[in-house]
Amino acid sequence: MSDFDTLEDAIEDVSEGEAVLENEVVLEEDNRVEPEVLIEEPEELDKVALIGLHIRESSMYGRLNNAEDFLDEPFSLEVEEALSLLEELKSRDDFSDIIFHKGKETLYMYSDKYMSNNYAKLLILVEEKDMFRMIAETVRDESKTYPRPTDARLFTKAPFNLTRSEFQQVYEELRKKEEYSDIKEVRASNQALYLFSDKFMKEALAKSLAEWIEVEAEQNP
Amino acid sequence: MAKVTGWTGKLLRVNLTTGKITTEDSMKYNKDFIGGAGLGYKVIFDEVPQGTKAFDEANKIVFAVGPLTGTTAPCSGRTNITSLGPTNPYHAVTDSHMGGNFGPWLKFAGYDAIIIEGASKSPVWLKIEDDNVTIEDASNLWGKGVIDTTHEINKIMGKEACVAAIGPAGEKMKNLASIVNTVNHSAGGHGGILGAKKLKAIGIKGTKAVHIAEGKAKDWLDLNKYMLGEIIGANNNHVVPSTPQSWAEYHSKGSRWTAQTALFWGAANPPVETGECPPGDLNKVGLRTQKAVFDLGPVAEARTVKMGGCYSCPIRCQSNLYVPELEKYGLTPYATSTCINFSAPGTAMLNGYSDGDSKGEVALITKCLGSRLADDYGIWSNYGQLPRDFKYAYSTGKLKEVLPEEEWNSIDWSLLEKGDPGWMLEFYNNLIGDGEFSHLLDGPYYLDQRWNLGEEYWNGAGNNVWSKMAYPKHHSNEAGAQVGVLVNIMFNRDANSHTHMNFIGAGLPIELLKEIAGEVWGSPDALDAPMNYTPMNEYKAKFAKWSIDRNMLHDSITLCNWVWPMTVSPSKERNYRGDTALEAKFYSLATGIEMSEEELDLQAERITTLHRALTIKNMNTIDMRNEHDYIPEWVFNVDPDKKPFTEGTVKLDREDMQLALTMLYREYGWDEKTGAPTRETYERLGLKDVADELEKLNLLP
């Protein structure tokens, strides 16, 4: 253990000495990693704060919360109380990181301190269990934002977790639906399937980008 | 006189003709040229006569590092080697670069550089133990591979010594020969020069400290923590993970930030889970790049013992693998390599793999076997061009035409046809043999002279040869359009410049990247969306110049250009902005010389201009535009059914590229007609002596 109380003390002492190698002592001290305090709990917590902290903890582990979560243990709230507490949570300055999103049938919550908005958007699409919309919105977003066509294998991985046959089934159905007619496909030369939205990307661009991502990037590392 | 910090202030000069070993003040170079490549160019410019060829006794080879080598600056473990390039049609100056430990060990022994000159009559190796430097007999090492040579020298010097050696390819003065330290960190292109000088290896052991400026220890630590906590990404400074992760706004399949939940170093005992590695957690930076899986596919996970890498580098990009199948081929069951050293052997498998899976077990065994053989034999893949040359010669029938029948029949082609890993032994053994096949190691220019490969070889889009200068493309028109092409024309080998590609490939959305481009190079127009290019503009020229100069800076200071510069960061709180002044901050703290970002960039520009001057001297012409900065036909002919500046093509326009050259020359203050620096520019950069020398040679515009 170091004899110094603080890192500053250690450095001050070292800088005054002549025979000590600066970096050795300081690095040893500095390499200790302080455990990150993710949630600072006050001594007494009200119910609203407990809900807020629970949402933060869920977000840290990559999970969304919905309003129904608080009807179960450990909260076991009645519906009206839950809604009232959540309403109060929205107005609390000390929980301004809690984001509320109204879904089709429930209210979703997450902390944007621990979960990115884009990831939360993906989770909501998954939670809503509208597989067509989940695929289409993801593809549209990637075509517009990066821009890039979407590797179809993305939907077999977290957080989507479709099996290959599930994806194939959903995708075949999606292709027949008018509202998703902008979702098109291209294949790289190794036959890998990529999807794009022609609202945001032309086929020629999608095809060349798919070839780059799938084949050429590996040949030009 | 103030104490020198950062640098050691001393270089070692070894004359192999006379056996004389001397030391000199290195600060006469470091003050203006930083170290590394800058130091190497100045030595070669001043001391190697015009007209010298790479394997001539009059050529010199300079191993040099900079003021950050041997400190704890992140990613500072690389070594720069400068000499005339044997693959270049004019034997113009080139650099080769190796990671590992050699550079830091050189500093610990007390030297910023080693200048090797002359040539020994018999095989020797150089033994460096602090101030004790001796030339040792290497007759018992000549003929051995890199691995056995390293092992033998380590037996003499102790396992703590770092050994850089050549293999049979270097001994035989093959153009595509490498120098390899620690048996797996290779520098491509100068192995044959050591062979010509009969220098088999250099072993270094040092016990000295590399000092930073007095009283700056806390500032140094704070800067390190800031960089590791907020700025650095993964390999190639990719700043988003490869999969969607809860902390990340963005993800990209092509990102080398492969760490994720349930991904392991599977052969570690116990296995180590990379997990998610969000920014801010300093102790997880080293887990971000699970490169084995990136390079070799999911089958590599279970075989990954750990991710290794260079001295003082938190980005562990060197995969250490357990592959017991290698024992069947007479090797140890361990493989370690990265990037092109894995992919190049795969390119030589023209019929694919016996299991039909390019990311399967057979591919992994093949690539591990090939990479080990290449390192042991000291063969340089020429950034993957060597197997492409083999592919071209084989598939066009040229190889069968040029190989004597007896030699052709002696090769077991069935291994190639079956996709058997054993093809690697055939391929590499024949490359270091004495037959016609071995001329594949001549490199494109000299191979074409010998085998007459034809127009299609030079102009075909898939072959990637950069004519006339005969090196492969390296992040060219597919990497920022004109910017990538301008970066590719500036060197005398493939452009080992990743500054532009790291930024373009960082994984962030285009609008964010364009915003950052606007802040760094003056306008968002400096960057086009991928495969959706616009005509040339002055901001692209600024982006290209900055990319080249930062590459020169990194090769001189010495930092790894496969991660640096920190143009972007993974931090959402910083809105993904990096810190382009970090090199200057580390330089100032190491050397005690206060240096702003702009001042250091000017030093880098001086080094780029010196490189240009040296190329002009080597080529004996000032007409760089037509004789050196030539752009291959495939840049303009690719995608025959598409027009330049339409979506989905990397095709460029001839007139636009000539404008691009003019704009780049303008940024540097070079003569716009020839692309040669003017006297005024040389003098602005403190290179009056260079201008005077070139004037004597009638090489000023």
Boltz contact constraints between the chains, C-beta under 6 A:
constraints:
  - contact:
      token1: [A, 11]
      token2: [B, 218]
      max_distance: 6.0
  - contact:
      token1: [A, 15]
      token2: [B, 215]
      max_distance: 6.0
  - contact:
      token1: [A, 22]
      token2: [B, 217]
      max_distance: 6.0
  - contact:
      token1: [A, 26]
      token2: [B, 217]
      max_distance: 6.0
  - contact:
      token1: [A, 26]
      token2: [B, 221]
      max_distance: 6.0
  - contact:
      token1: [A, 30]
      token2: [B, 221]
      max_distance: 6.0
  - contact:
      token1: [A, 33]
      token2: [B, 283]
      max_distance: 6.0
  - contact:
      token1: [A, 62]
      token2: [B, 246]
      max_distance: 6.0
  - contact:
      token1: [A, 115]
      token2: [B, 246]
      max_distance: 6.0
  - contact:
      token1: [A, 116]
      token2: [B, 248]
      max_distance: 6.0
  - contact:
      token1: [A, 116]
      token2: [B, 249]
      max_distance: 6.0
  - contact:
      token1: [A, 118]
      token2: [B, 249]
      max_distance: 6.0
  - contact:
      token1: [A, 119]
      token2: [B, 246]
      max_distance: 6.0
  - contact:
      token1: [A, 122]
      token2: [B, 244]
      max_distance: 6.0
  - contact:
      token1: [A, 145]
      token2: [B, 509]
      max_distance: 6.0
  - contact:
      token1: [A, 146]
      token2: [B, 509]
      max_distance: 6.0
  - contact:
      token1: [A, 151]
      token2: [B, 253]
      max_distance: 6.0
  - contact:
      token1: [A, 202]
      token2: [B, 647]
      max_distance: 6.0
  - contact:
      token1: [A, 204]
      token2: [B, 647]
      max_distance: 6.0
  - contact:
      token1: [A, 204]
      token2: [B, 648]
      max_distance: 6.0
  - contact:
      token1: [A, 205]
      token2: [B, 531]
      max_distance: 6.0
  - contact:
      token1: [A, 205]
      token2: [B, 532]
      max_distance: 6.0
  - contact:
      token1: [A, 205]
      token2: [B, 647]
      max_distance: 6.0
  - contact:
      token1: [A, 205]
      token2: [B, 648]
      max_distance: 6.0
  - contact:
      token1: [A, 208]
      token2: [B, 531]
      max_distance: 6.0
  - contact:
      token1: [A, 208]
      token2: [B, 648]
      max_distance: 6.0
  - contact:
      token1: [A, 209]
      token2: [B, 531]
      max_distance: 6.0
  - contact:
      token1: [A, 213]
      token2: [B, 254]
      max_distance: 6.0
  - contact:
      token1: [A, 217]
      token2: [B, 254]
      max_distance: 6.0
  - contact:
      token1: [A, 221]
      token2: [B, 339]
      max_distance: 6.0
  - contact:
      token1: [A, 221]
      token2: [B, 340]
      max_distance: 6.0
  - contact:
      token1: [A, 221]
      token2: [B, 343]
      max_distance: 6.0
